[in-house]
Amino acid sequence: MFKTIDDPADCEVRSVIRFLNAKKVKPAEMNRQLVEIYGENVMTDGMIRKWVQQFNDGRTNVHDEARSGRPSVVSDGLVAKVNEKIS
């Protein structure tokens, strides 16, 4: 049995997908291996296929791309206030 890795960074999982894709591993097998190491909630089969397609189309970056839209309302001050209330 393998030791599972809890709470991996998204870029870590995408890096594994990129690596396995370079080795010509099929998405279904990638899913099996990812679930074996990272657990059931690691990434859906559909998302794995999406990332495989992006890598096949030439993408090399495993990090999220910047998106426009509504800015986050979470600040350090807000986090501190919430932590204060639940402590």
PDB file of N, CA, C and O in Angstrom, chain B, residues numbered from 101:
ATOM      1  N   MET B 101       0.843  -1.187   0.000  1.00  0.00           N
ATOM      2  CA  MET B 101       0.000   0.000   0.000  1.00  0.00           C
ATOM      3  C   MET B 101       0.882   1.243   0.000  1.00  0.00           C
ATOM      4  O   MET B 101       1.982   1.244   0.552  1.00  0.00           O
ATOM      5  N   PHE B 102       0.375   2.300  -0.632  1.00  0.00           N
ATOM      6  CA  PHE B 102       1.111   3.547  -0.733  1.00  0.00           C
ATOM      7  C   PHE B 102       0.681   4.504   0.363  1.00  0.00           C
ATOM      8  O   PHE B 102      -0.424   4.407   0.897  1.00  0.00           O
ATOM      9  N   LYS B 103       1.557   5.417   0.686  1.00  0.00           N
ATOM     10  CA  LYS B 103       1.220   6.500   1.609  1.00  0.00           C
ATOM     11  C   LYS B 103       0.500   7.573   0.798  1.00  0.00           C
ATOM     12  O   LYS B 103       0.990   7.992  -0.250  1.00  0.00           O
ATOM     13  N   THR B 104      -0.647   8.012   1.274  1.00  0.00           N
ATOM     14  CA  THR B 104      -1.383   9.036   0.548  1.00  0.00           C
ATOM     15  C   THR B 104      -0.822  10.418   0.873  1.00  0.00           C
ATOM     16  O   THR B 104      -0.263  10.646   1.946  1.00  0.00           O
ATOM     17  N   ILE B 105      -0.984  11.317  -0.066  1.00  0.00           N
ATOM     18  CA  ILE B 105      -0.558  12.708   0.097  1.00  0.00           C
ATOM     19  C   ILE B 105      -1.817  13.539   0.255  1.00  0.00           C
ATOM     20  O   ILE B 105      -2.646  13.600  -0.653  1.00  0.00           O
ATOM     21  N   ASP B 106      -1.960  14.175   1.403  1.00  0.00           N
ATOM     22  CA  ASP B 106      -3.149  14.973   1.681  1.00  0.00           C
ATOM     23  C   ASP B 106      -2.980  16.398   1.181  1.00  0.00           C
ATOM     24  O   ASP B 106      -1.892  16.971   1.251  1.00  0.00           O
ATOM     25  N   ASP B 107      -4.068  16.961   0.676  1.00  0.00           N
ATOM     26  CA  ASP B 107      -4.162  18.369   0.308  1.00  0.00           C
ATOM     27  C   ASP B 107      -3.027  18.841  -0.611  1.00  0.00           C
ATOM     28  O   ASP B 107      -2.289  19.760  -0.256  1.00  0.00           O
ATOM     29  N   PRO B 108      -2.882  18.217  -1.789  1.00  0.00           N
ATOM     30  CA  PRO B 108      -1.823  18.656  -2.696  1.00  0.00           C
ATOM     31  C   PRO B 108      -2.175  19.988  -3.352  1.00  0.00           C
ATOM     32  O   PRO B 108      -3.351  20.317  -3.509  1.00  0.00           O
ATOM     33  N   ALA B 109      -1.167  20.740  -3.728  1.00  0.00           N
ATOM     34  CA  ALA B 109      -1.391  21.966  -4.487  1.00  0.00           C
ATOM     35  C   ALA B 109      -1.887  21.589  -5.882  1.00  0.00           C
ATOM     36  O   ALA B 109      -1.500  20.556  -6.427  1.00  0.00           O
ATOM     37  N   ASP B 110      -2.745  22.430  -6.453  1.00  0.00           N
ATOM     38  CA  ASP B 110      -3.266  22.160  -7.793  1.00  0.00           C
ATOM     39  C   ASP B 110      -2.141  21.986  -8.808  1.00  0.00           C
ATOM     40  O   ASP B 110      -2.193  21.108  -9.669  1.00  0.00           O
ATOM     41  N   CYS B 111      -1.119  22.841  -8.689  1.00  0.00           N
ATOM     42  CA  CYS B 111      -0.012  22.765  -9.647  1.00  0.00           C
ATOM     43  C   CYS B 111       0.758  21.450  -9.512  1.00  0.00           C
ATOM     44  O   CYS B 111       1.334  20.966 -10.487  1.00  0.00           O
ATOM     45  N   GLU B 112       0.771  20.873  -8.313  1.00  0.00           N
ATOM     46  CA  GLU B 112       1.442  19.579  -8.121  1.00  0.00           C
ATOM     47  C   GLU B 112       0.722  18.495  -8.909  1.00  0.00           C
ATOM     48  O   GLU B 112       1.353  17.700  -9.607  1.00  0.00           O
ATOM     49  N   VAL B 113      -0.597  18.466  -8.795  1.00  0.00           N
ATOM     50  CA  VAL B 113      -1.392  17.454  -9.494  1.00  0.00           C
ATOM     51  C   VAL B 113      -1.261  17.650 -11.002  1.00  0.00           C
ATOM     52  O   VAL B 113      -1.130  16.678 -11.747  1.00  0.00           O
ATOM     53  N   ARG B 114      -1.297  18.894 -11.449  1.00  0.00           N
ATOM     54  CA  ARG B 114      -1.158  19.171 -12.886  1.00  0.00           C
ATOM     55  C   ARG B 114       0.219  18.776 -13.392  1.00  0.00           C
ATOM     56  O   ARG B 114       0.358  18.325 -14.528  1.00  0.00           O
ATOM     57  N   SER B 115       1.238  18.942 -12.555  1.00  0.00           N
ATOM     58  CA  SER B 115       2.590  18.527 -12.942  1.00  0.00           C
ATOM     59  C   SER B 115       2.659  17.014 -13.123  1.00  0.00           C
ATOM     60  O   SER B 115       3.313  16.521 -14.042  1.00  0.00           O
ATOM     61  N   VAL B 116       1.990  16.290 -12.252  1.00  0.00           N
ATOM     62  CA  VAL B 116       1.948  14.828 -12.374  1.00  0.00           C
ATOM     63  C   VAL B 116       1.226  14.446 -13.661  1.00  0.00           C
ATOM     64  O   VAL B 116       1.661  13.538 -14.369  1.00  0.00           O
ATOM     65  N   ILE B 117       0.126  15.130 -13.968  1.00  0.00           N
ATOM     66  CA  ILE B 117      -0.622  14.859 -15.204  1.00  0.00           C
ATOM     67  C   ILE B 117       0.272  15.135 -16.413  1.00  0.00           C
ATOM     68  O   ILE B 117       0.300  14.346 -17.358  1.00  0.00           O
ATOM     69  N   ARG B 118       0.992  16.237 -16.386  1.00  0.00           N
ATOM     70  CA  ARG B 118       1.888  16.577 -17.502  1.00  0.00           C
ATOM     71  C   ARG B 118       2.963  15.503 -17.673  1.00  0.00           C
ATOM     72  O   ARG B 118       3.263  15.090 -18.793  1.00  0.00           O
ATOM     73  N   PHE B 119       3.539  15.057 -16.560  1.00  0.00           N
ATOM     74  CA  PHE B 119       4.559  14.017 -16.582  1.00  0.00           C
ATOM     75  C   PHE B 119       4.002  12.713 -17.154  1.00  0.00           C
ATOM     76  O   PHE B 119       4.597  12.119 -18.053  1.00  0.00           O
ATOM     77  N   LEU B 120       2.857  12.272 -16.627  1.00  0.00           N
ATOM     78  CA  LEU B 120       2.260  11.021 -17.099  1.00  0.00           C
ATOM     79  C   LEU B 120       1.840  11.126 -18.561  1.00  0.00           C
ATOM     80  O   LEU B 120       1.945  10.153 -19.308  1.00  0.00           O
ATOM     81  N   ASN B 121       1.368  12.297 -18.970  1.00  0.00           N
ATOM     82  CA  ASN B 121       0.982  12.506 -20.365  1.00  0.00           C
ATOM     83  C   ASN B 121       2.201  12.381 -21.278  1.00  0.00           C
ATOM     84  O   ASN B 121       2.103  11.811 -22.365  1.00  0.00           O
ATOM     85  N   ALA B 122       3.346  12.907 -20.847  1.00  0.00           N
ATOM     86  CA  ALA B 122       4.573  12.789 -21.639  1.00  0.00           C
ATOM     87  C   ALA B 122       4.989  11.325 -21.791  1.00  0.00           C
ATOM     88  O   ALA B 122       5.632  10.953 -22.773  1.00  0.00           O
ATOM     89  N   LYS B 123       4.618  10.500 -20.810  1.00  0.00           N
ATOM     90  CA  LYS B 123       4.920   9.060 -20.868  1.00  0.00           C
ATOM     91  C   LYS B 123       3.827   8.285 -21.607  1.00  0.00           C
ATOM     92  O   LYS B 123       3.850   7.055 -21.650  1.00  0.00           O
ATOM     93  N   LYS B 124       2.872   9.017 -22.186  1.00  0.00           N
ATOM     94  CA  LYS B 124       1.768   8.426 -22.975  1.00  0.00           C
ATOM     95  C   LYS B 124       0.823   7.565 -22.136  1.00  0.00           C
ATOM     96  O   LYS B 124       0.245   6.600 -22.636  1.00  0.00           O
ATOM     97  N   VAL B 125       0.672   7.920 -20.862  1.00  0.00           N
ATOM     98  CA  VAL B 125      -0.275   7.221 -19.994  1.00  0.00           C
ATOM     99  C   VAL B 125      -1.673   7.737 -20.326  1.00  0.00           C
ATOM    100  O   VAL B 125      -1.872   8.945 -20.456  1.00  0.00           O
ATOM    101  N   LYS B 126      -2.624   6.849 -20.461  1.00  0.00           N
ATOM    102  CA  LYS B 126      -4.009   7.216 -20.783  1.00  0.00           C
ATOM    103  C   LYS B 126      -4.659   7.939 -19.603  1.00  0.00           C
ATOM    104  O   LYS B 126      -4.335   7.652 -18.451  1.00  0.00           O
ATOM    105  N   PRO B 127      -5.582   8.882 -19.883  1.00  0.00           N
ATOM    106  CA  PRO B 127      -6.244   9.625 -18.800  1.00  0.00           C
ATOM    107  C   PRO B 127      -6.920   8.746 -17.752  1.00  0.00           C
ATOM    108  O   PRO B 127      -6.882   9.075 -16.567  1.00  0.00           O
ATOM    109  N   ALA B 128      -7.533   7.646 -18.154  1.00  0.00           N
ATOM    110  CA  ALA B 128      -8.185   6.761 -17.181  1.00  0.00           C
ATOM    111  C   ALA B 128      -7.164   6.172 -16.208  1.00  0.00           C
ATOM    112  O   ALA B 128      -7.443   6.039 -15.017  1.00  0.00           O
ATOM    113  N   GLU B 129      -5.987   5.820 -16.715  1.00  0.00           N
ATOM    114  CA  GLU B 129      -4.927   5.291 -15.856  1.00  0.00           C
ATOM    115  C   GLU B 129      -4.346   6.397 -14.979  1.00  0.00           C
ATOM    116  O   GLU B 129      -3.994   6.154 -13.825  1.00  0.00           O
ATOM    117  N   MET B 130      -4.245   7.611 -15.521  1.00  0.00           N
ATOM    118  CA  MET B 130      -3.801   8.750 -14.712  1.00  0.00           C
ATOM    119  C   MET B 130      -4.741   8.930 -13.530  1.00  0.00           C
ATOM    120  O   MET B 130      -4.300   9.122 -12.396  1.00  0.00           O
ATOM    121  N   ASN B 131      -6.039   8.867 -13.804  1.00  0.00           N
ATOM    122  CA  ASN B 131      -7.041   9.037 -12.758  1.00  0.00           C
ATOM    123  C   ASN B 131      -6.854   7.972 -11.675  1.00  0.00           C
ATOM    124  O   ASN B 131      -6.888   8.285 -10.485  1.00  0.00           O
ATOM    125  N   ARG B 132      -6.658   6.736 -12.076  1.00  0.00           N
ATOM    126  CA  ARG B 132      -6.472   5.651 -11.119  1.00  0.00           C
ATOM    127  C   ARG B 132      -5.256   5.912 -10.240  1.00  0.00           C
ATOM    128  O   ARG B 132      -5.322   5.742  -9.023  1.00  0.00           O
ATOM    129  N   GLN B 133      -4.151   6.321 -10.846  1.00  0.00           N
ATOM    130  CA  GLN B 133      -2.928   6.565 -10.093  1.00  0.00           C
ATOM    131  C   GLN B 133      -3.062   7.781  -9.178  1.00  0.00           C
ATOM    132  O   GLN B 133      -2.599   7.754  -8.037  1.00  0.00           O
ATOM    133  N   LEU B 134      -3.689   8.839  -9.669  1.00  0.00           N
ATOM    134  CA  LEU B 134      -3.870  10.039  -8.849  1.00  0.00           C
ATOM    135  C   LEU B 134      -4.744   9.744  -7.633  1.00  0.00           C
ATOM    136  O   LEU B 134      -4.435  10.180  -6.524  1.00  0.00           O
ATOM    137  N   VAL B 135      -5.824   9.011  -7.837  1.00  0.00           N
ATOM    138  CA  VAL B 135      -6.718   8.653  -6.727  1.00  0.00           C
ATOM    139  C   VAL B 135      -5.980   7.766  -5.724  1.00  0.00           C
ATOM    140  O   VAL B 135      -6.174   7.896  -4.516  1.00  0.00           O
ATOM    141  N   GLU B 136      -5.150   6.882  -6.218  1.00  0.00           N
ATOM    142  CA  GLU B 136      -4.396   5.984  -5.341  1.00  0.00           C
ATOM    143  C   GLU B 136      -3.487   6.766  -4.384  1.00  0.00           C
ATOM    144  O   GLU B 136      -3.355   6.401  -3.216  1.00  0.00           O
ATOM    145  N   ILE B 137      -2.871   7.823  -4.872  1.00  0.00           N
ATOM    146  CA  ILE B 137      -1.923   8.583  -4.062  1.00  0.00           C
ATOM    147  C   ILE B 137      -2.562   9.781  -3.354  1.00  0.00           C
ATOM    148  O   ILE B 137      -2.260  10.046  -2.190  1.00  0.00           O
ATOM    149  N   TYR B 138      -3.443  10.503  -4.049  1.00  0.00           N
ATOM    150  CA  TYR B 138      -4.001  11.742  -3.497  1.00  0.00           C
ATOM    151  C   TYR B 138      -5.398  11.595  -2.896  1.00  0.00           C
ATOM    152  O   TYR B 138      -5.879  12.511  -2.230  1.00  0.00           O
ATOM    153  N   GLY B 139      -6.043  10.475  -3.118  1.00  0.00           N
ATOM    154  CA  GLY B 139      -7.376  10.267  -2.568  1.00  0.00           C
ATOM    155  C   GLY B 139      -8.483  10.549  -3.583  1.00  0.00           C
ATOM    156  O   GLY B 139      -8.234  11.069  -4.670  1.00  0.00           O
ATOM    157  N   GLU B 140      -9.685  10.199  -3.210  1.00  0.00           N
ATOM    158  CA  GLU B 140     -10.847  10.261  -4.100  1.00  0.00           C
ATOM    159  C   GLU B 140     -11.168  11.659  -4.636  1.00  0.00           C
ATOM    160  O   GLU B 140     -11.682  11.791  -5.746  1.00  0.00           O
ATOM    161  N   ASN B 141     -10.870  12.695  -3.861  1.00  0.00           N
ATOM    162  CA  ASN B 141     -11.270  14.045  -4.248  1.00  0.00           C
ATOM    163  C   ASN B 141     -10.190  14.820  -4.983  1.00  0.00           C
ATOM    164  O   ASN B 141     -10.254  16.047  -5.051  1.00  0.00           O
ATOM    165  N   VAL B 142      -9.207  14.134  -5.530  1.00  0.00           N
ATOM    166  CA  VAL B 142      -8.068  14.826  -6.135  1.00  0.00           C
ATOM    167  C   VAL B 142      -8.477  15.643  -7.360  1.00  0.00           C
ATOM    168  O   VAL B 142      -8.228  16.848  -7.391  1.00  0.00           O
ATOM    169  N   MET B 143      -9.084  15.040  -8.351  1.00  0.00           N
ATOM    170  CA  MET B 143      -9.513  15.725  -9.569  1.00  0.00           C
ATOM    171  C   MET B 143     -10.413  14.766 -10.334  1.00  0.00           C
ATOM    172  O   MET B 143     -10.172  13.559 -10.342  1.00  0.00           O
ATOM    173  N   THR B 144     -11.435  15.291 -10.966  1.00  0.00           N
ATOM    174  CA  THR B 144     -12.348  14.424 -11.717  1.00  0.00           C
ATOM    175  C   THR B 144     -11.677  13.925 -12.988  1.00  0.00           C
ATOM    176  O   THR B 144     -10.716  14.519 -13.476  1.00  0.00           O
ATOM    177  N   ASP B 145     -12.197  12.833 -13.508  1.00  0.00           N
ATOM    178  CA  ASP B 145     -11.695  12.270 -14.752  1.00  0.00           C
ATOM    179  C   ASP B 145     -11.825  13.294 -15.884  1.00  0.00           C
ATOM    180  O   ASP B 145     -10.938  13.405 -16.731  1.00  0.00           O
ATOM    181  N   GLY B 146     -12.924  14.034 -15.893  1.00  0.00           N
ATOM    182  CA  GLY B 146     -13.144  15.047 -16.923  1.00  0.00           C
ATOM    183  C   GLY B 146     -12.109  16.160 -16.876  1.00  0.00           C
ATOM    184  O   GLY B 146     -11.645  16.628 -17.916  1.00  0.00           O
ATOM    185  N   MET B 147     -11.747  16.583 -15.672  1.00  0.00           N
ATOM    186  CA  MET B 147     -10.731  17.634 -15.536  1.00  0.00           C
ATOM    187  C   MET B 147      -9.354  17.111 -15.945  1.00  0.00           C
ATOM    188  O   MET B 147      -8.562  17.848 -16.531  1.00  0.00           O
ATOM    189  N   ILE B 148      -9.072  15.872 -15.648  1.00  0.00           N
ATOM    190  CA  ILE B 148      -7.805  15.277 -16.091  1.00  0.00           C
ATOM    191  C   ILE B 148      -7.735  15.303 -17.607  1.00  0.00           C
ATOM    192  O   ILE B 148      -6.714  15.678 -18.184  1.00  0.00           O
ATOM    193  N   ARG B 149      -8.832  14.900 -18.255  1.00  0.00           N
ATOM    194  CA  ARG B 149      -8.878  14.907 -19.723  1.00  0.00           C
ATOM    195  C   ARG B 149      -8.708  16.325 -20.275  1.00  0.00           C
ATOM    196  O   ARG B 149      -8.054  16.521 -21.299  1.00  0.00           O
ATOM    197  N   LYS B 150      -9.298  17.309 -19.594  1.00  0.00           N
ATOM    198  CA  LYS B 150      -9.164  18.704 -20.014  1.00  0.00           C
ATOM    199  C   LYS B 150      -7.697  19.137 -19.962  1.00  0.00           C
ATOM    200  O   LYS B 150      -7.198  19.765 -20.895  1.00  0.00           O
ATOM    201  N   TRP B 151      -7.013  18.801 -18.871  1.00  0.00           N
ATOM    202  CA  TRP B 151      -5.599  19.168 -18.739  1.00  0.00           C
ATOM    203  C   TRP B 151      -4.731  18.422 -19.740  1.00  0.00           C
ATOM    204  O   TRP B 151      -3.794  19.001 -20.291  1.00  0.00           O
ATOM    205  N   VAL B 152      -5.019  17.162 -19.985  1.00  0.00           N
ATOM    206  CA  VAL B 152      -4.276  16.390 -20.991  1.00  0.00           C
ATOM    207  C   VAL B 152      -4.418  17.081 -22.351  1.00  0.00           C
ATOM    208  O   VAL B 152      -3.435  17.242 -23.074  1.00  0.00           O
ATOM    209  N   GLN B 153      -5.641  17.486 -22.693  1.00  0.00           N
ATOM    210  CA  GLN B 153      -5.865  18.163 -23.975  1.00  0.00           C
ATOM    211  C   GLN B 153      -5.080  19.467 -24.052  1.00  0.00           C
ATOM    212  O   GLN B 153      -4.476  19.771 -25.081  1.00  0.00           O
ATOM    213  N   GLN B 154      -5.088  20.237 -22.964  1.00  0.00           N
ATOM    214  CA  GLN B 154      -4.335  21.494 -22.958  1.00  0.00           C
ATOM    215  C   GLN B 154      -2.839  21.249 -23.128  1.00  0.00           C
ATOM    216  O   GLN B 154      -2.174  21.970 -23.872  1.00  0.00           O
ATOM    217  N   PHE B 155      -2.306  20.240 -22.449  1.00  0.00           N
ATOM    218  CA  PHE B 155      -0.886  19.925 -22.601  1.00  0.00           C
ATOM    219  C   PHE B 155      -0.594  19.437 -24.023  1.00  0.00           C
ATOM    220  O   PHE B 155       0.442  19.775 -24.596  1.00  0.00           O
ATOM    221  N   ASN B 156      -1.492  18.653 -24.584  1.00  0.00           N
ATOM    222  CA  ASN B 156      -1.313  18.188 -25.969  1.00  0.00           C
ATOM    223  C   ASN B 156      -1.371  19.350 -26.956  1.00  0.00           C
ATOM    224  O   ASN B 156      -0.750  19.300 -28.018  1.00  0.00           O
ATOM    225  N   ASP B 157      -2.116  20.392 -26.603  1.00  0.00           N
ATOM    226  CA  ASP B 157      -2.225  21.579 -27.457  1.00  0.00           C
ATOM    227  C   ASP B 157      -1.044  22.535 -27.285  1.00  0.00           C
ATOM    228  O   ASP B 157      -0.996  23.580 -27.934  1.00  0.00           O
ATOM    229  N   GLY B 158      -0.097  22.185 -26.420  1.00  0.00           N
ATOM    230  CA  GLY B 158       1.102  22.980 -26.279  1.00  0.00           C
ATOM    231  C   GLY B 158       1.270  23.727 -24.970  1.00  0.00           C
ATOM    232  O   GLY B 158       2.299  24.367 -24.751  1.00  0.00           O
ATOM    233  N   ARG B 159       0.284  23.658 -24.103  1.00  0.00           N
ATOM    234  CA  ARG B 159       0.429  24.335 -22.814  1.00  0.00           C
ATOM    235  C   ARG B 159       1.551  23.680 -22.012  1.00  0.00           C
ATOM    236  O   ARG B 159       1.680  22.456 -21.990  1.00  0.00           O
ATOM    237  N   THR B 160       2.360  24.512 -21.354  1.00  0.00           N
ATOM    238  CA  THR B 160       3.430  23.992 -20.510  1.00  0.00           C
ATOM    239  C   THR B 160       3.293  24.462 -19.068  1.00  0.00           C
ATOM    240  O   THR B 160       3.872  23.861 -18.163  1.00  0.00           O
ATOM    241  N   ASN B 161       2.538  25.520 -18.848  1.00  0.00           N
ATOM    242  CA  ASN B 161       2.380  26.099 -17.514  1.00  0.00           C
ATOM    243  C   ASN B 161       1.356  25.295 -16.713  1.00  0.00           C
ATOM    244  O   ASN B 161       0.246  25.053 -17.185  1.00  0.00           O
ATOM    245  N   VAL B 162       1.729  24.885 -15.509  1.00  0.00           N
ATOM    246  CA  VAL B 162       0.821  24.112 -14.660  1.00  0.00           C
ATOM    247  C   VAL B 162       0.108  24.990 -13.634  1.00  0.00           C
ATOM    248  O   VAL B 162      -0.694  24.498 -12.841  1.00  0.00           O
ATOM    249  N   HIS B 163       0.401  26.281 -13.652  1.00  0.00           N
ATOM    250  CA  HIS B 163      -0.202  27.208 -12.692  1.00  0.00           C
ATOM    251  C   HIS B 163      -1.461  27.850 -13.268  1.00  0.00           C
ATOM    252  O   HIS B 163      -1.619  27.932 -14.486  1.00  0.00           O
ATOM    253  N   ASP B 164      -2.357  28.305 -12.392  1.00  0.00           N
ATOM    254  CA  ASP B 164      -3.560  28.994 -12.819  1.00  0.00           C
ATOM    255  C   ASP B 164      -3.196  30.272 -13.549  1.00  0.00           C
ATOM    256  O   ASP B 164      -2.242  30.961 -13.187  1.00  0.00           O
ATOM    257  N   GLU B 165      -3.962  30.579 -14.576  1.00  0.00           N
ATOM    258  CA  GLU B 165      -3.763  31.835 -15.280  1.00  0.00           C
ATOM    259  C   GLU B 165      -4.573  32.916 -14.590  1.00  0.00           C
ATOM    260  O   GLU B 165      -5.633  32.649 -14.023  1.00  0.00           O
ATOM    261  N   ALA B 166      -4.066  34.135 -14.644  1.00  0.00           N
ATOM    262  CA  ALA B 166      -4.782  35.257 -14.034  1.00  0.00           C
ATOM    263  C   ALA B 166      -6.123  35.437 -14.735  1.00  0.00           C
ATOM    264  O   ALA B 166      -6.229  35.311 -15.955  1.00  0.00           O
ATOM    265  N   ARG B 167      -7.136  35.731 -13.942  1.00  0.00           N
ATOM    266  CA  ARG B 167      -8.474  35.941 -14.500  1.00  0.00           C
ATOM    267  C   ARG B 167      -8.971  37.312 -14.077  1.00  0.00           C
ATOM    268  O   ARG B 167      -8.689  37.788 -12.977  1.00  0.00           O
ATOM    269  N   SER B 168      -9.707  37.925 -14.968  1.00  0.00           N
ATOM    270  CA  SER B 168     -10.324  39.196 -14.609  1.00  0.00           C
ATOM    271  C   SER B 168     -11.650  38.903 -13.926  1.00  0.00           C
ATOM    272  O   SER B 168     -12.177  37.794 -14.016  1.00  0.00           O
ATOM    273  N   GLY B 169     -12.165  39.875 -13.265  1.00  0.00           N
ATOM    274  CA  GLY B 169     -13.439  39.680 -12.601  1.00  0.00           C
ATOM    275  C   GLY B 169     -13.465  40.375 -11.267  1.00  0.00           C
ATOM    276  O   GLY B 169     -12.635  41.233 -10.967  1.00  0.00           O
ATOM    277  N   ARG B 170     -14.408  39.996 -10.498  1.00  0.00           N
ATOM    278  CA  ARG B 170     -14.614  40.618  -9.203  1.00  0.00           C
ATOM    279  C   ARG B 170     -13.448  40.286  -8.273  1.00  0.00           C
ATOM    280  O   ARG B 170     -13.097  39.118  -8.112  1.00  0.00           O
ATOM    281  N   PRO B 171     -12.854  41.299  -7.668  1.00  0.00           N
ATOM    282  CA  PRO B 171     -11.743  41.029  -6.752  1.00  0.00           C
ATOM    283  C   PRO B 171     -12.218  40.370  -5.464  1.00  0.00           C
ATOM    284  O   PRO B 171     -13.380  40.500  -5.079  1.00  0.00           O
ATOM    285  N   SER B 172     -11.332  39.681  -4.822  1.00  0.00           N
ATOM    286  CA  SER B 172     -11.646  39.016  -3.570  1.00  0.00           C
ATOM    287  C   SER B 172     -11.900  40.042  -2.473  1.00  0.00           C
ATOM    288  O   SER B 172     -11.238  41.078  -2.414  1.00  0.00           O
ATOM    289  N   VAL B 173     -12.859  39.746  -1.608  1.00  0.00           N
ATOM    290  CA  VAL B 173     -13.146  40.639  -0.481  1.00  0.00           C
ATOM    291  C   VAL B 173     -12.456  40.158   0.786  1.00  0.00           C
ATOM    292  O   VAL B 173     -12.590  40.778   1.842  1.00  0.00           O
ATOM    293  N   VAL B 174     -11.723  39.062   0.688  1.00  0.00           N
ATOM    294  CA  VAL B 174     -11.032  38.516   1.849  1.00  0.00           C
ATOM    295  C   VAL B 174      -9.728  39.282   2.053  1.00  0.00           C
ATOM    296  O   VAL B 174      -8.927  39.432   1.130  1.00  0.00           O
ATOM    297  N   SER B 175      -9.534  39.758   3.266  1.00  0.00           N
ATOM    298  CA  SER B 175      -8.299  40.464   3.608  1.00  0.00           C
ATOM    299  C   SER B 175      -7.742  39.860   4.886  1.00  0.00           C
ATOM    300  O   SER B 175      -8.417  39.085   5.565  1.00  0.00           O
ATOM    301  N   ASP B 176      -6.515  40.219   5.206  1.00  0.00           N
ATOM    302  CA  ASP B 176      -5.911  39.726   6.444  1.00  0.00           C
ATOM    303  C   ASP B 176      -6.726  40.167   7.656  1.00  0.00           C
ATOM    304  O   ASP B 176      -6.881  39.413   8.616  1.00  0.00           O
ATOM    305  N   GLY B 177      -7.245  41.391   7.606  1.00  0.00           N
ATOM    306  CA  GLY B 177      -8.061  41.905   8.706  1.00  0.00           C
ATOM    307  C   GLY B 177      -9.339  41.108   8.885  1.00  0.00           C
ATOM    308  O   GLY B 177      -9.734  40.806  10.011  1.00  0.00           O
ATOM    309  N   LEU B 178      -9.991  40.765   7.776  1.00  0.00           N
ATOM    310  CA  LEU B 178     -11.221  39.984   7.841  1.00  0.00           C
ATOM    311  C   LEU B 178     -10.939  38.588   8.395  1.00  0.00           C
ATOM    312  O   LEU B 178     -11.707  38.079   9.211  1.00  0.00           O
ATOM    313  N   VAL B 179      -9.862  37.976   7.963  1.00  0.00           N
ATOM    314  CA  VAL B 179      -9.487  36.651   8.469  1.00  0.00           C
ATOM    315  C   VAL B 179      -9.232  36.716   9.968  1.00  0.00           C
ATOM    316  O   VAL B 179      -9.652  35.829  10.711  1.00  0.00           O
ATOM    317  N   ALA B 180      -8.548  37.759  10.412  1.00  0.00           N
ATOM    318  CA  ALA B 180      -8.261  37.922  11.840  1.00  0.00           C
ATOM    319  C   ALA B 180      -9.551  38.066  12.635  1.00  0.00           C
ATOM    320  O   ALA B 180      -9.685  37.486  13.712  1.00  0.00           O
ATOM    321  N   LYS B 181     -10.513  38.847  12.103  1.00  0.00           N
ATOM    322  CA  LYS B 181     -11.793  39.031  12.799  1.00  0.00           C
ATOM    323  C   LYS B 181     -12.563  37.722  12.899  1.00  0.00           C
ATOM    324  O   LYS B 181     -13.141  37.414  13.941  1.00  0.00           O
ATOM    325  N   VAL B 182     -12.571  36.962  11.831  1.00  0.00           N
ATOM    326  CA  VAL B 182     -13.277  35.666  11.834  1.00  0.00           C
ATOM    327  C   VAL B 182     -12.617  34.725  12.843  1.00  0.00           C
ATOM    328  O   VAL B 182     -13.297  34.076  13.637  1.00  0.00           O
ATOM    329  N   ASN B 183     -11.297  34.661  12.803  1.00  0.00           N
ATOM    330  CA  ASN B 183     -10.580  33.802  13.746  1.00  0.00           C
ATOM    331  C   ASN B 183     -10.841  34.208  15.188  1.00  0.00           C
ATOM    332  O   ASN B 183     -10.945  33.360  16.074  1.00  0.00           O
ATOM    333  N   GLU B 184     -10.947  35.504  15.413  1.00  0.00           N
ATOM    334  CA  GLU B 184     -11.235  36.035  16.756  1.00  0.00           C
ATOM    335  C   GLU B 184     -12.621  35.577  17.237  1.00  0.00           C
ATOM    336  O   GLU B 184     -12.798  35.232  18.406  1.00  0.00           O
ATOM    337  N   LYS B 185     -13.595  35.579  16.322  1.00  0.00           N
ATOM    338  CA  LYS B 185     -14.965  35.196  16.664  1.00  0.00           C
ATOM    339  C   LYS B 185     -15.096  33.704  16.951  1.00  0.00           C
ATOM    340  O   LYS B 185     -15.879  33.300  17.810  1.00  0.00           O
ATOM    341  N   ILE B 186     -14.333  32.891  16.237  1.00  0.00           N
ATOM    342  CA  ILE B 186     -14.493  31.438  16.431  1.00  0.00           C
ATOM    343  C   ILE B 186     -13.570  30.887  17.501  1.00  0.00           C
ATOM    344  O   ILE B 186     -13.667  29.708  17.841  1.00  0.00           O
ATOM    345  N   SER B 187     -12.690  31.694  18.036  1.00  0.00           N
ATOM    346  CA  SER B 187     -11.778  31.219  19.081  1.00  0.00           C
ATOM    347  C   SER B 187     -12.418  31.267  20.437  1.00  0.00           C
ATOM    348  O   SER B 187     -11.789  30.902  21.430  1.00  0.00           O
TER     349      SER B 187
END
